[in-house]
Amino acid sequence: MSTLRIVCLSDTHNLHAGLVVPEGDLLIHSGDFTGQGTPKEIEAFGDWLATQPHEHKVVVAGNHDFLFERDRPRAEALLGEVHYLQDQGLELLGLRLWGSPWTPEFHDWAFNLPRGQALADKWALIPEDTDLLITHGPPMGLLDRTCRGLVVGCEDLREAAARVRPALHVFGHIHEEYGVLEHDSMLLVNACNCSFRYKLVNAPTVIDWEIGVGPRAVSVNGEH
């Protein structure tokens, strides 16, 4: 029975070069790879991605990655030969993936929408047969607690995930809640590599997906 190795990153904020990234079949970055989403930042991240040995690379944007909202074709060209998903699906390595960048409105960041119908409409696009869901932000109440104790994930994303039940849901956005959680037959990964103070403190999260069985975490913060 074959096993896929998935390496998860998020919220690297231009510090990606400081990561020791394990080898694997699929490299996922769930957004905020830049600080301000400038062309220079995106190009630098794309150049770094090109040096990584993973056969497949999948990226969604985050609220810092402004150029993807303002000029997606230019941003994708700078990113290079990777799979960029923005409310889109992809079949890869026998899995059905879906990626989306949206998060609940907070100040004036990229890919922000008001809580309620606007976000619910985005999550309604997620197909029922999705195996691996990649979003920038977390669902409400699951790896989404801030350092002030506030639970800030998206209620409608949680409802959509309960409807779809992807075996694996990878996200970031809330730096303080890096980690892995099993919930309702799903494996959830908050893959944030930066701390609340934007220091590179967390290692990539490694997931092994045994085909026909499902995903399991094999390394979180470098610990097996």
Phi, psi and omega in degrees: 000128187277153180232133176260139175256123182246127180251124188249129176233158172194154171051056177271338171047055176071006181257014185304327183296341179276357181276144165261107188260118178297154174289158179183182179273328185222127175252125181244134169236121186261032166106165186061054173273352178241180173261317182232005177069034180278158177304319180298317179295316182295318179298318179297319178294317178299320178297320179293317178303322182296338180275348182280142190279354186296136182296324182235138180227129182234133185227139163242157178276164174236185185290345175272346190268065193302322187298332179293332176277323186277323184208076186302315181302318179295316181298316180296322178297321179290329182291327177094203189277073175226169175269108175261126183244128177222092188057051183218157176247169183200136172259125187210130175055031179082006180246151176257115183255153171218136181230144181206141186264354195286145174221159178300146185304131178208109186057233187226052182269172178287154174053038175259139175225151177297145174299146180114218191300322182300316177286320179303323179295323178294315183288337177295342179285343184293122182293152181297333186264020180292129177269320187230114181257131179237116176232160176285317184260163181272163170284157181302129172082005184229102180057045185225020184269129180279173179295343176269004178084009180274138176264114194236009179292180185264122179298317183289331174293320177298319178295320179294319178296323177295327177289315187277322183053060173296145179295328181224132176234116182250134180204187178206235171079309180263097189300327186289345188249029173310134177153187184232141182217136171263130182208126172053047179067017177240148171258120181252136181233116166267107191263017184305127178267337179263150175280179177302329180265019174061040171255140181282100188238340186250135178284160173304148176265130183250129180239130171258128181247105177277116184299129183090349180242305179132182184272152172212147179282131178246344179205120175234122184057040175078000181260132181262000000 
